[in-house]
Amino acid sequence: MQDLITPLARVRGIGSGKHGAASWIALRVSGIALVPLGLWFVYSIVLLAGSPRSTIAYWFTSPFHTLGVILLLGATFHHLYLGMKEVVEDYVHCSVGKPVLLISIKLASLAGFALGALSAITLHLGAPL
């Protein structure tokens, strides 16, 4: 089998960056995790539809439900971050704008997860509505 890299490309070091596999796998794993978590959450929301706020707050007192919501938030924001990171890396060519966008996406994802997790924990601990 012939080598598919030209001698010039070998000298210049052009080719795979050897860092895309981990991101690709993480994106697939988070996507797969979102399927059962999303189905569970939609099922729970359908059951709680039309319930008073006190019933929904009581639903959060279960550690299982609170943990499920936190896992859903974690998988969602991680999947969002990985997807947006790929879009920026592939389509933004500005040397100044790309790092700013990547940092902004990471901070926004972390902030969204932190706010959602804090809200779920606050409801779990029984804070008044």
C-alpha positions in Angstrom: 0.0 0.0 0.0 1.4 3.4 -1.0 1.8 6.2 1.4 -0.8 8.9 0.7 1.2 11.8 2.0 3.4 13.6 -0.5 7.1 14.1 0.4 6.5 17.9 0.5 3.6 17.5 2.9 5.8 15.2 5.1 8.5 17.8 5.2 6.1 20.7 6.0 4.3 18.6 8.6 0.9 19.2 6.9 -1.7 16.6 7.8 -3.7 15.5 10.7 -3.5 17.5 13.9 -4.1 14.3 15.8 -6.5 15.9 18.2 -9.9 15.5 16.6 -10.8 12.0 17.7 -11.3 12.9 21.4 -13.7 15.7 20.5 -15.5 13.5 18.0 -16.0 10.7 20.5 -17.1 13.2 23.3 -19.7 14.7 21.0 -21.1 11.3 20.2 -21.1 10.1 23.8 -22.9 13.3 25.0 -25.4 12.9 22.1 -26.1 9.4 23.1 -26.5 10.4 26.8 -29.0 13.0 25.8 -31.4 10.5 24.3 -32.5 8.7 27.5 -32.1 11.8 29.7 -34.2 13.8 27.2 -36.9 11.1 27.0 -37.0 10.9 30.8 -37.3 14.6 31.1 -40.0 15.0 28.5 -42.0 12.1 30.1 -41.7 13.9 33.5 -42.8 17.2 32.1 -45.8 15.6 30.4 -46.8 14.0 33.8 -46.4 17.3 35.6 -48.2 19.4 32.9 -51.0 21.4 34.5 -49.8 20.7 38.1 -49.5 23.5 40.6 -46.1 25.0 41.4 -46.0 23.3 44.7 -46.3 19.8 43.0 -43.4 20.7 40.7 -41.3 21.9 43.6 -42.1 18.7 45.5 -41.0 16.7 42.4 -37.5 18.3 42.8 -37.2 17.1 46.4 -36.4 13.6 45.1 -32.6 13.2 44.7 -33.2 11.0 41.6 -35.0 13.8 39.8 -32.6 16.5 40.9 -29.6 14.4 39.8 -31.4 13.6 36.5 -31.9 17.2 35.8 -28.3 18.1 36.6 -27.0 15.3 34.4 -29.3 16.5 31.6 -28.0 20.0 32.0 -24.4 18.8 32.0 -24.8 16.7 28.9 -26.8 19.4 27.1 -24.3 22.2 27.8 -21.3 20.0 27.1 -22.8 18.9 23.7 -23.6 22.5 22.9 -20.1 23.6 23.7 -18.5 20.8 21.6 -20.8 21.5 18.6 -20.3 25.3 18.7 -16.5 24.8 19.1 -16.4 22.7 16.0 -18.4 25.3 14.0 -16.0 28.1 15.2 -12.9 26.1 14.5 -14.1 25.2 11.0 -15.7 28.4 9.8 -14.1 31.3 11.6 -10.8 32.4 10.1 -10.2 35.6 12.0 -7.0 35.2 14.2 -8.4 37.6 16.8 -12.1 36.6 16.7 -11.6 32.8 16.9 -10.0 32.7 20.4 -12.5 35.2 21.7 -15.4 33.2 20.4 -14.1 30.0 21.8 -13.6 31.5 25.3 -17.0 33.1 25.1 -18.7 29.8 24.2 -16.9 28.0 27.0 -17.8 30.6 29.6 -21.5 30.8 28.4 -21.8 27.0 28.5 -20.3 26.9 32.0 -22.5 29.7 33.2 -25.6 28.1 31.8 -24.8 24.8 33.4 -23.9 26.4 36.7 -27.1 28.5 36.8 -29.3 25.5 35.9 -27.6 23.2 38.4 -27.8 25.9 41.2 -31.5 26.3 40.4 -32.1 22.5 40.6 -30.2 22.2 43.9 -32.1 25.2 45.3 -35.4 23.5 44.5 -34.1 20.3 45.9 -33.2 21.9 49.2 -36.7 23.3 49.5 -36.2 27.0 48.9 -39.5 28.8 48.8 -40.9 29.7 45.4 
